[in-house]
Amino acid sequence: MRKISPLLVIGLCCLAFYPRPAQAAVMSAPKPKFAYKDSSGKKQSVEIVDKYQPKKIVRPLAKIDSKIDPKLCRAATIAQERANAHSRSLCWRFVKEALVAAGVIRSRPTTLLAKQAGKELVNNYGFKELPVSDPYEAPVGAVLVYGAKRAAGHVEIRTQDGFVSDFRSKTPSRRPLIGVFTKA
């Protein structure tokens, strides 16, 4: 039998212990399933969702209410077209202009403060307050009025996927909601 050279042995040992990137096993574990019986008694199973879904819809889209004046939906669209990316503290002015441009009201409201908008819309323009306490439940085109202790407040119009005044937002204002107003 031939002698094995010590260099060959050392080379084979080095090759055996050479670090390699880890590779996944050829066989992967089966995904866990939840088994149940449906209403007809047939066995069914579905995969169990165990991963975070960042694109999950937290709040549903707003609904268009057929009882509300369709011009309010047009006002929401106009306000959205004219809105800026960030606030310029002109919310009530932009909402007034959108309501007039859509033909919801004939003349511009005269109140200066946004928190007074609800009273003027009800008293002078035929709006009604809805029994809604969550801004996300407001229908498309509804005017949302928010209060503030020492500030002017805030006014915005509900759009299908968010809220708009002088700027667009996916979330409503954090101020306390005074009321949600629409016109029939």
N, C-alpha and C positions, 0 to 999 in steps of 0.2 A: 504494500500500500504506500502511496506517495505521501510525503510530509506536507502538511498544510503550513504555509508560511504565516508567521505571526502578523505580518502586515495585512494579510487577507482576513484574518480573524478580527483584528481591530477595525478594519474597514466595514465588515459586516455588522459588527456591534454598533458602530457609529450610525450606519444606515438604519438599523432597527430602532434606535432611540432618537433619530432625527425628528425634531418637532414638525408636525404637519397641521394644517388647519383642520378644525373639527368638521366632520361631515355628518349630515343628518342620517338617521337610520333609514334604510330603504323602506321599511314598513312603518307607517305612522299609526298612531293610536286612533281608533274610531271615535268620531265625535259623539258626545253623549246625547241621548234622545229621551224625550219625555213621551211616555206611552199613556194613552187614554182610550176610552170607548166613546164614540160619537152617539148622537141621539138615536141612530138606528141599531146600535149595539155592535157595530163593526169596530175592530181595534185599529187605532190610528197612532202615528208617532210623528213628532216634529223635533228638529234640532233645538237644543237649548242655547239661547243667546247668552254669551258670557263676556262679551266685549263691549266697551264703551262706544256709544254712537254719538259723535259730536254734532252731527247734522240733524239730530232729532228735533221735531217740531214741538216746542214747549207750549206755545199759544197758537190756537187755530186761526185761520184767516177770518177776517170779518165777513159777515153775511150782508147781503143786500136785502133790505126789507121793502116789500112791495107797497106797504102802507105809507112810506115816506116819499116826499116829493122827489122825483127823479132829478130835478135841478140840483139837489144837494150832492148827488153823486158827481155831477158835472163840476160843482164847486170844489169838491175834493180833488178832482183831476186838475183843475186850473191851479189850485193852490200847490199841488205837487209839481206842476210844470214850472211855477214861478219861484219855488222855494230854493233857498241856499243850502250849502252843505252844513253850515254852522249858524247858530243864532246871531241875530243882530239886534235883539231886544225890540223887535217890531211885530210881534206875533198878532196882536189884535188888528193892526193896520193891514197885514197880509190877509187875514181871515175876512175882514170887511171887504177888501177889494175882490177876493174870490167869490164871496156871496153876491156882490153887485154884478160882477162880470158874468156869473152863471144865471142871473135873473131871478135869484131866490128872493132878494129884496130890491126895492126900487131906488132907495136912497141910502147914503152911507150913515151908519149909526154915529151918534154924537158923543157917546161916552168916551172918556180918555183911558180909563183903567180897564185892563182885561178882566179883572174879577167882577166888574159891573156889567159885563157883556150879556150874561144870562138874563138878568132882569129886563134889560132893554129889548132883547130879542123877543121875550115873552110879551111885554107890555105894548110894544110898538110894531112888531113885525109878524105876529101870529104864530110864533114858535111855542112848542109845548115841552115841558120837562119830562123826560122818561124816568121810570123807576129803576135806574141802573146805578149800581155802586162800584162796578168794576169797569175800568175803561176798555178792557178787551172785549166786553160784551156789547159795546156800543155798535150800532149798525153803520155801514159805510155812509159817509156824508154827515153824520151827527157832529154837532159842535160841542166840544168838551171845555168846560170852564173850571179853572183851578184858582184857589184862593191863596193868599199870602198875608201875613200879619202886617208887615211894614212895606211890602213891595206892591207892584201893580198887579200881580197875579200872572196867569198864563191862559191862553186860549189856543185850541188846536182843533183840526178837523180829522175825523177818523177816515183812513183810507183802507183799502182791502188788506194791505199787508203792514200797516203801521199808522203813524200819526204825522200830520203836517201843519205847520203854521208858517213862520218865516224860514223854517228849516225842516228837513225830513228826519224822522226818527222811527226806529222799529219798536221802541218802548215808549209808554206814556210818561208824562211829567211826574216827578216825584212829589209835587206839591199836593195838598189835600184837594180832592175833587169836590167842587161845589155842585155841579150838575151836568147832565147830558141833555142837550136840547136839539129837537128836530121840528120839521114843519110837515104837516100831513098833506 
